[in-house]
Amino acid sequence: MPPMTANGRLTGKTVLVTGAARGIGLCCARMMALQGAAVALADIDHEAVELAAGAVASETRRPAIAIPLDVADGAGWQMAVADTERELGGLNVLVNNAGICIPGTVEELDEADWDRTMAVDLKSVFLGCRTALPVMARYAPGAIVNISSISGLVAGHNMAAYNAAKAGVHMLTKSVALHAARKGYDIRANSVHPAFVDTGMVDEVVGGSDPRAARAKLARQIPLGTIGLPEDVGHAVVYLASDEARFMTGAEIKLDGGLSAM
C-alpha cells in the first residue's frame, strides 16, 4: 500500500490508542500522527509500546508517548487518561483497539476463556468510554472509534466468545453515541468492523506451520480475493477521528472485502 500523505487532517487533536504496540493499533497511531495528531500509545506490553512510541515520534516528528495499560483494569484507565491529558494537553480522540481472539465453540470454551475475552474485548471498551468521556467533553469536539470486527456482525460456529464480545462493542458504541449526543458533549462514537487483517492475531487464529497457505485460505473466503492490511483500518480511523466525519455517529464501517454482502 502506498504511504499516507500527511496533510494535517488531525492537526491540533490529541489521541489515545489502545493495543498500540503492534498491528492495527500501531498502524492507527502512526497514521494519525502523520495527519498532525499528538498520540498516546497504550499497551499491556510496556517494552514494546515504548519502542513503538519512539518509532512513531521519530518518523512523524509529532508528540508520541507510551502508556502501560491493562485495558481490563478500571484504575489503569484512570491513570492512562490522566497521563494523556497531562502529557499531551488534552484528549480529543479515543481509539479502543486492544483485543484478543480465543477460538472455540460454545461447548469447547471454558469459563476462563469466556471471561478473559469479555474483559479484554468488551469490558475494556466500556471502561475506556466511561473514563474518557468527561475528560473529552472539556476538549470537544471529540470522537470515539471502537474497533469491533466483522465477527460482531457475522457469526462463526467456532468463535462464540469473540462473536459475542464484538457484537457487544457494536451495540455499546451506539449507546455511547446516543448518550453523548443527549448530553450535548459534541463527541461522536462509531465502530469499525474489519474482516481478516494481516496481523499477528491472524497468525494466532489460523495457526499451522504455513502462514502463507493459511492466509491464502482466508483470502478465498473474501469476494475481493485478499485479506485486509492494517492501513485499510487506519484510513477509516483517520476519517472517523477527523472533522470530516462531523455528521457521523452511532454508525459502523465494514471493512470486509464484501464478506458480509454474501
C-alpha positions as CSV (number, residue, x, y, z in Angstrom):
1,M,0.0,0.0,0.0
2,P,1.4,3.5,-0.9
3,P,2.4,5.7,2.1
4,M,-0.2,8.0,3.5
5,T,0.3,11.6,2.5
6,A,0.4,13.9,5.5
7,N,-2.0,16.8,5.1
8,G,-2.9,17.8,8.6
9,R,-6.4,16.3,8.8
10,L,-5.9,15.8,12.6
11,T,-3.8,18.8,13.4
12,G,-4.4,20.0,17.0
13,K,-6.0,16.8,18.1
14,T,-4.8,14.6,20.9
15,V,-5.4,10.8,20.6
16,L,-5.2,7.8,22.9
17,V,-4.9,4.4,21.1
18,T,-5.1,1.1,22.9
19,G,-3.3,-2.1,21.8
20,A,-0.9,0.2,20.1
21,A,2.4,-1.7,20.4
22,R,1.9,-3.5,17.1
23,G,-0.6,-4.4,14.4
24,I,-3.7,-2.3,13.8
25,G,-3.2,-0.2,16.9
26,L,0.3,0.9,16.0
27,C,-0.7,1.5,12.4
28,C,-3.6,3.7,13.5
29,A,-1.3,5.7,15.9
30,R,1.3,6.2,13.1
31,M,-1.2,7.3,10.5
32,M,-3.0,9.7,12.9
33,A,0.4,11.2,13.9
34,L,1.2,11.7,10.2
35,Q,-2.0,13.7,10.0
36,G,-0.9,16.0,12.7
37,A,-2.2,14.4,15.9
38,A,-0.3,14.1,19.2
39,V,-0.6,10.4,20.1
40,A,-0.6,8.4,23.3
41,L,0.1,4.7,22.6
42,A,-1.2,2.4,25.3
43,D,-0.5,-1.3,25.6
44,I,-0.1,-4.0,28.3
45,D,3.4,-4.8,26.8
46,H,5.4,-2.0,28.3
47,E,8.7,-2.6,26.5
48,A,7.0,-3.0,23.1
49,V,4.9,0.1,23.4
50,E,7.9,2.2,24.5
51,L,9.6,1.2,21.3
52,A,6.5,1.8,19.2
53,A,6.0,5.3,20.6
54,G,9.7,6.1,19.9
55,A,9.4,5.0,16.4
56,V,6.2,7.0,15.8
57,A,7.7,10.1,17.2
58,S,10.9,9.7,15.2
59,E,9.1,9.1,11.9
60,T,6.3,11.7,12.2
61,R,8.0,14.4,14.3
62,R,4.8,14.6,16.4
63,P,4.5,14.1,20.1
64,A,4.1,10.4,20.9
65,I,4.1,8.9,24.4
66,A,3.9,5.3,25.7
67,I,1.4,4.4,28.4
68,P,1.4,1.0,30.1
69,L,-2.3,-0.2,30.3
70,D,-4.2,-3.3,31.1
71,V,-7.4,-2.4,29.3
72,A,-9.5,-4.6,31.6
73,D,-8.4,-2.6,34.7
74,G,-10.5,0.4,35.6
75,A,-7.8,2.0,37.8
76,G,-5.4,1.6,34.9
77,W,-7.8,3.5,32.6
78,Q,-8.0,6.4,35.1
79,M,-4.2,6.7,35.0
80,A,-3.9,6.4,31.3
81,V,-6.5,9.1,30.6
82,A,-4.9,11.4,33.2
83,D,-1.4,10.8,31.8
84,T,-2.6,11.6,28.3
85,E,-4.3,14.8,29.4
86,R,-1.2,15.9,31.4
87,E,1.5,15.0,29.0
88,L,-0.3,16.0,25.7
89,G,-2.5,18.8,26.9
90,G,-6.0,17.2,26.4
91,L,-7.9,14.3,24.9
92,N,-9.9,14.6,21.7
93,V,-10.0,11.1,20.3
94,L,-10.1,7.6,21.8
95,V,-9.4,4.6,19.7
96,N,-10.4,1.4,21.6
97,N,-8.4,-1.2,19.6
98,A,-7.0,-3.7,22.1
99,G,-8.4,-7.2,21.7
100,I,-7.8,-10.9,21.8
101,C,-9.3,-13.8,19.9
102,I,-9.7,-17.2,21.6
103,P,-11.4,-19.6,19.1
104,G,-13.9,-22.2,20.3
105,T,-17.4,-23.3,20.0
106,V,-19.9,-22.8,22.9
107,E,-19.2,-26.3,24.1
108,E,-15.4,-26.1,23.7
109,L,-14.7,-22.8,25.5
110,D,-14.1,-22.9,29.2
111,E,-15.4,-20.2,31.6
112,A,-11.9,-18.6,32.0
113,D,-11.5,-18.1,28.2
114,W,-15.0,-16.6,28.0
115,D,-14.3,-14.2,30.9
116,R,-11.0,-13.2,29.5
117,T,-12.4,-12.5,26.1
118,M,-15.2,-10.4,27.6
119,A,-12.8,-8.5,29.8
120,V,-10.3,-7.6,27.0
121,D,-12.7,-7.2,24.1
122,L,-15.8,-5.7,25.6
123,K,-15.3,-4.5,29.2
124,S,-12.3,-2.6,28.1
125,V,-14.4,-0.5,25.7
126,F,-16.9,0.2,28.4
127,L,-14.1,1.3,30.8
128,G,-12.4,3.4,28.2
129,C,-15.6,5.2,27.1
130,R,-16.7,5.8,30.7
131,T,-13.4,7.1,31.8
132,A,-12.6,9.2,28.7
133,L,-16.0,10.9,28.1
134,P,-15.9,13.5,30.9
135,V,-12.4,14.5,30.0
136,M,-13.0,14.6,26.3
137,A,-16.1,16.8,26.9
138,R,-13.7,19.5,28.1
139,Y,-11.8,19.4,24.8
140,A,-14.7,18.9,22.4
141,P,-15.3,18.3,19.6
142,G,-14.2,14.7,20.0
143,A,-14.5,11.2,18.6
144,I,-14.5,7.7,19.9
145,V,-13.6,5.0,17.5
146,N,-14.2,1.4,18.6
147,I,-12.6,-1.4,16.7
148,S,-15.1,-4.2,16.6
149,S,-14.9,-6.9,13.9
150,I,-17.0,-8.3,11.1
151,S,-17.3,-11.1,13.6
152,G,-19.5,-8.8,15.6
153,L,-22.0,-8.8,12.7
154,V,-21.5,-12.2,11.1
155,A,-21.2,-15.3,13.3
156,G,-18.9,-18.3,13.1
157,H,-19.5,-21.7,14.7
158,N,-16.2,-21.7,16.5
159,M,-15.9,-18.0,17.5
160,A,-18.6,-18.0,20.3
161,A,-16.8,-15.6,22.8
162,Y,-15.3,-13.4,20.1
163,N,-18.6,-13.1,18.2
164,A,-20.4,-12.1,21.4
165,A,-17.8,-9.6,22.6
166,K,-17.5,-7.9,19.3
167,A,-21.3,-7.7,18.8
168,G,-21.4,-6.1,22.3
169,V,-18.9,-3.5,21.1
170,H,-21.1,-2.8,18.1
171,M,-24.2,-2.0,20.3
172,L,-22.2,-0.4,23.1
173,T,-20.9,2.1,20.5
174,K,-24.4,3.1,19.5
175,S,-25.4,3.5,23.2
176,V,-22.4,5.7,23.8
177,A,-23.1,7.8,20.7
178,L,-26.7,8.4,21.8
179,H,-25.7,9.2,25.3
180,A,-23.0,11.7,24.2
181,A,-25.5,13.4,21.8
182,R,-28.2,13.6,24.5
183,K,-25.7,15.2,27.0
184,G,-24.6,17.7,24.3
185,Y,-21.0,16.6,24.6
186,D,-20.1,17.1,20.9
187,I,-18.4,13.7,20.9
188,R,-19.2,11.2,18.2
189,A,-18.8,7.4,18.6
190,N,-18.6,5.0,15.7
191,S,-17.3,1.4,15.2
192,V,-15.1,-0.2,12.6
193,H,-15.6,-3.8,11.6
194,P,-12.7,-5.4,9.8
195,A,-12.6,-8.9,8.4
196,F,-9.3,-10.8,8.3
197,V,-6.4,-8.3,8.6
198,D,-2.7,-9.2,8.1
199,T,-1.6,-9.0,11.7
200,G,-0.2,-11.3,14.4
201,M,-3.8,-12.0,15.5
202,V,-4.4,-13.8,12.2
203,D,-1.4,-16.0,12.8
204,E,-2.7,-16.9,16.3
205,V,-6.1,-17.7,15.0
206,V,-5.2,-19.8,11.9
207,G,-2.1,-21.5,13.5
208,G,-0.4,-24.2,11.4
209,S,3.1,-24.3,10.0
210,D,2.5,-22.5,6.7
211,P,1.2,-18.9,7.3
212,R,1.2,-18.1,3.6
213,A,-1.1,-21.0,2.9
214,A,-3.3,-20.1,5.8
215,R,-3.6,-16.5,4.5
216,A,-4.4,-17.7,1.0
217,K,-7.2,-19.9,2.5
218,L,-8.6,-16.9,4.3
219,A,-8.4,-14.8,1.2
220,R,-10.5,-17.3,-0.7
221,Q,-13.4,-16.5,1.6
222,I,-13.3,-12.8,0.7
223,P,-15.1,-11.7,-2.5
224,L,-12.3,-9.3,-3.3
225,G,-9.8,-12.2,-3.0
226,T,-7.5,-10.7,-0.4
227,I,-7.3,-10.1,3.3
228,G,-7.0,-6.6,4.6
229,L,-4.0,-4.6,5.7
230,P,-3.7,-2.6,8.9
231,E,-3.6,0.5,6.8
232,D,-7.1,-0.2,5.5
233,V,-8.3,0.1,9.1
234,G,-6.1,3.1,9.7
235,H,-7.6,5.1,6.8
236,A,-11.1,4.5,8.3
237,V,-10.0,5.5,11.7
238,V,-8.4,8.7,10.5
239,Y,-11.6,9.7,8.7
240,L,-13.8,8.9,11.8
241,A,-11.4,10.9,14.1
242,S,-11.4,13.9,11.8
243,D,-13.8,16.7,11.5
244,E,-14.8,15.3,8.0
245,A,-17.0,12.9,9.9
246,R,-18.7,15.6,12.0
247,F,-22.2,14.3,11.0
248,M,-21.5,10.6,11.6
249,T,-22.2,9.0,14.9
250,G,-23.6,5.7,16.1
251,A,-22.6,4.2,12.8
252,E,-20.4,1.4,11.6
253,I,-17.9,1.0,8.8
254,K,-17.5,-2.6,7.4
255,L,-14.0,-3.3,6.0
256,D,-14.5,-6.9,4.9
257,G,-13.8,-7.1,1.2
258,G,-17.5,-7.9,0.6
259,L,-17.7,-10.8,3.0
260,S,-20.9,-9.5,4.7
261,A,-22.6,-8.8,1.4
262,M,-22.8,-12.6,0.6
